[in-house]
Amino acid sequence: MKKYVLLLVAFALLFGLACKKESSKVSNEMETARKIAKLEQDINGRQDEMNQLLQKYMQEGGKDVGALVGQTLTPEQKAVLEQKLKKEEGIGYRDLISDILKREKEVEDLKVQVQDLEKKLPSAVVVKRGDKHLDIAMSFLTKDKGLDPATAKKLALQTNLMDELVPGFKVWNFYDNGVFGTFVTQGDASVSPYRVIQKAKQELVSAKDQAISQRNELAKEKTTLLEQVSDLEKRRDQLNQDVAMLQAERADLLKKMQEVQDLSEDLKARLNSIFYKVGDRQTLVKSGLVQDPWYGQPRIAKFDEANFPQHLDLRSGDSITFTAQDAGVANITKVKIAPGTAFKIDQDYSWSIAPDGKTGTLKILNRDKFKAERTMVILVN
C-alpha cells in the first residue's frame, strides 16, 4: 500500500496542466501518457522478477546463458533458454526456465502496449544529457505552437516540471486553445522518473539525517565541556523553552505573513477587476440604481459597493456569461451596459445571446477602459 501511495505521488509530480481552462483533448492525451507511465512501472516490475529468476537459475548451475546484462534477456540468451526448454535438458530447471521466458514474454507484450499508446500521441522529446524540462516546454510552446516567450513561460511555470531529467526519458508536451500539459515517461532510460524522484527525496532525507547527526555530535562535544550536570540540565531546559517560544513566534509570523499575502492577492484582484450587476432594465431603473432616459445613454445613479456584488478579474478573463434567471427575466432579447457614454458597442465590448434566449454573454474588448471605469451595470431587455 505504501508503494502504491508513493507511485501516485510520483505521477502527481509528473502530471502538469497549465491554467484553469479545460481541454478534453489535452486531458485525454495526458491520461494516455499516464497509462504509458503505469505500463513502464509494470515493465520494470516484470523485469525485476525475471532478473531474480535468472539469478536463481545461475546459482543452481545454469551457466549457459552467460553474464546477465541490463534488465532483460539478449536475443542469444533467450534463444538458449528456449532451446533448452524445448529439448527438456536439465529437467530440474524446466519450471524455472518456463517462468523466466514467461516474464520475458510479459515484458515484450507490455512494451508493445506502450508503443501502441505512444502512436496515439504527438511526438515526444527524447531527453539528452543537459536537457531541462523548462527549456523543452518553452521550445514546444514557442517554436511548435507559436506562442510569445512571456506567455509560454507563464504556462510552463504553472505546470509541475521535473527538476532532474535522465537521458532517455521522454517528455510529452500537449497544447490546445490555451491549455498546456506536460508529462515525463521512462522511455529508453534505465531508471524510471519515479525512481529519480525517490532518489532525490532520499538524498534530502540523508542530508537531513547527516545534519541531525552533526548537530548531535556537537551537542555531545559541548556536554563534555560542561563541568556540572545540574548546570547542563538548566541550560537544556532553558534552550527547550527558547525553542518552544521561537516555534510559537515563527508560527505566528507565518500566519501573519499568509494573511498579508492573502490580502495582497485580494487587493491585486480588486485593482484589476470590473465590478458589475446584472438585472432587468425596468427593475434596475425603478430601484434607482440606473437612469436610462429615452433621449440619452444609460448611466449609473448609485455607486455604493453593495450594488455591485459580482466582479471579473481582467487579468484572467474577458467574458461574463449570465442567464435569464440571473437577470430576473423569462428570456434575454437585448443587452446593453451602463454607463453607456463610457463604453461603445463593438469597440469596447460586444454581446451575444444563445438561440434559446436563456443565456447571454458580454465580451470585453477594451480591458484598460473597463479597468479604469471600475463599475458597470448589465441591463437586460
PyMOL commands that set and color helices and strands:
alter all, ss='L'
color gray80, all
select helices_A, chain A and resi 2-14+24-59+63-65+75-87+91-119+133-144+149-157+193-225+229-271+281-286+305-307+324-327+367-373
alter helices_A, ss='H'
color red, helices_A
select strands_A, chain A and resi 16-18+125-126+170-176+179-185+273-280+290-291+299-300+310-313+319-323+335-338+349-353+359-364+375-380
alter strands_A, ss='S'
color yellow, strands_A
deselect
rebuild
show_as cartoon
